[in-house]
Amino acid sequence: MQSVLVLDFGSQYTQLIARRIRELGIYSEILPYNASTVTIREHNPKALILSGGPTSIYEESAILPDGGIFSLGIPVLGICYGLQAIAKHFGGEVAGSLKHEFGRAKIIVSHDDEHESLLFRDIPDSDVWMSHGDKVTKLPEGFRVTASSGNSEMCAIESFGSKGALKVYGLQFHPEVQHTLYGKQLLSNFLITIAGIKPDWSSKSFIEHKIEEIGRKAGNDTVICGISGGVDSTVAAVMVSRAIGKRLHCVFVDNGLLRKNEAEKVMSFLSTIGLRVSLVNASDLFLKRLKNVASPEKKRKIIGKTFIQVFEEQMAHEKFLVQGTLYPDVIESVSVNGPSETIKSHHNVGGLPKRMKLKLIEPLRELFKDEVRAAGRELGIAEDILMRHPFPGPGLSVRVLGSVNKERLDILREADEIYIEELKSSGLYQQVWQAFAVLLPVQSVGVMGDKRTYENVLALRAVESTDGMTADWAQLPHDFLAHVSNRIINEVRGINRVAYDISSKPPATIEWE
């Protein structure tokens, strides 16, 4: 299977590059920006893409790729910071721009009938997505300009003449972002037309590759899987089960942080798909350790550590732990493949203890949510499970803001049940990517039955997204929100005010903690 490597310089968009490549039917992997030429050659890629990044190429702390990558004989495309790294390597200059470009900008494509740019074939002047404060100010020798914008005269460059044999290209804008109108066409031109890669990657081929990889990694050992009944852990468990069969032991932990009647529903479902599952009720242990803990980071760390301890207590001879970790979890938790900035720890990524007895198997670690669902369909998992909204690993602990206790959890459970029930009955559930309720650590004055109340405030959240990396708040009908608010206030004791969250990601995150 032919592949592309993306070298990560720390951009929050790096995985989007890999995502767009896969959408073209081409397999992609991400490596750190400083991966050696030897390491890259071992992967045998047919092309390289250098991502964007948060630093400036002219600073002393600037990060650069191994210069040997330009001698591998494969096409190289630099995006944003990647373009600037190319310019510096080949003797060009980069400087801070007096006027920054963030958001939409229009590019003017340079038309040269004698030397047609294959990268810009069939691409007209159009809107692109910019996110930079630096720009190329001196063109490297042996390169030419193929597009410009109002603020970047050298918005796109490529090698020509004797250097043209290197097939090196650079873009100041981000073709991986949907707001770049011809971004997918640009990537197709680079990968299929220029690099000559055959599109042969699919959900089916990914599953076959992962099942083979899991089988090699697990060997003859038994494996334990923490399963929640959500999309990610279910797809991960079924995939591992296909690789090692009955040597997979699934454990469902009731940590006291689940939605209403979740344990009963999950165990009922899991029994129908042939997985060997044990139920462990550890709710008292989790709530005891979370008592008086208000910091969301501390909650995640405590939950991650406790999960591992519970799993280890359930172990017989297992040496591996399966987790349904996705890439958005990884990129927001730790800089795994490059110097990307940490946003928050996830209980199953940044929240794991440094020392634990179990080795990890994470078959979905490089996938987005929609790709996981596609893999689940290929595995034959029921649609109603695949289309469940995401649920955080730390459960309701990060939706009860502030200190967590059973009373506050029960209030949230009842309110959230009403919200989701109404979304489903109104046909709105599948129109949003994720929806949930949040119990706030504030109280407000209200009037009920001519009496003054001083009760909790609840926030409702619903977002539209494709991958969880960015999201817009869902504009649910006002009459629907009014009906849900009325039901919650009338039916859930302890809540007298309901608010609706209208912030997008970024600048907010989808979850509140």
Sequence and secondary structure as in RCSB ss.txt:
>XXXX:A:sequence
MQSVLVLDFGSQYTQLIARRIRELGIYSEILPYNASTVTIREHNPKALILSGGPTSIYEESAILPDGGIFSLGIP
VLGICYGLQAIAKHFGGEVAGSLKHEFGRAKIIVSHDDEHESLLFRDIPDSDVWMSHGDKVTKLPEGFRVTASSG
NSEMCAIESFGSKGALKVYGLQFHPEVQHTLYGKQLLSNFLITIAGIKPDWSSKSFIEHKIEEIGRKAGNDTVIC
GISGGVDSTVAAVMVSRAIGKRLHCVFVDNGLLRKNEAEKVMSFLSTIGLRVSLVNASDLFLKRLKNVASPEKKR
KIIGKTFIQVFEEQMAHEKFLVQGTLYPDVIESVSVNGPSETIKSHHNVGGLPKRMKLKLIEPLRELFKDEVRAA
GRELGIAEDILMRHPFPGPGLSVRVLGSVNKERLDILREADEIYIEELKSSGLYQQVWQAFAVLLPVQSVGVMGD
KRTYENVLALRAVESTDGMTADWAQLPHDFLAHVSNRIINEVRGINRVAYDISSKPPATIEWE
>XXXX:A:secstr
  EEEEEESS TTHHHHHHHHHHTT EEEEEETT  HHHHHHH  SEEEE   SS TTSTT     GGGGGSSS 
EEEETHHHHHHHHHTT EEEEEEEEEEEEEEEEE   SSS  STTTT  SEEEEEEEEEEEEE  TTEEEEEEES
S TTSEEEE GGGGGG EEEESS TTSTTSTTHHHHHHIIIIIIS       HHHHHHHHHHHHHHHHTT  EEE
E  SSHHHHHHHHHHHHHHGGGEEEEEEE S S TTHHHHHHHHHTTTT  EEEEE HHHHHHHHTT   HHHHH
HHHHHHHHHHHHHH SS  EEE    HHHHHHH  SSS        TTTTTS SS S EEE TTTT  HHHHHHH
HHHTT  HHHHTS    TTGGGGTB SS  HHHHHHHHHHHHHHHHHHHHTT GGGSSEEEEEEEEEEEEEEETT
EEEEEEEEEEEEEE SSSSSBEE    HHHHHHHHHHHHHHSTTEEEEEE    BTTS SS  
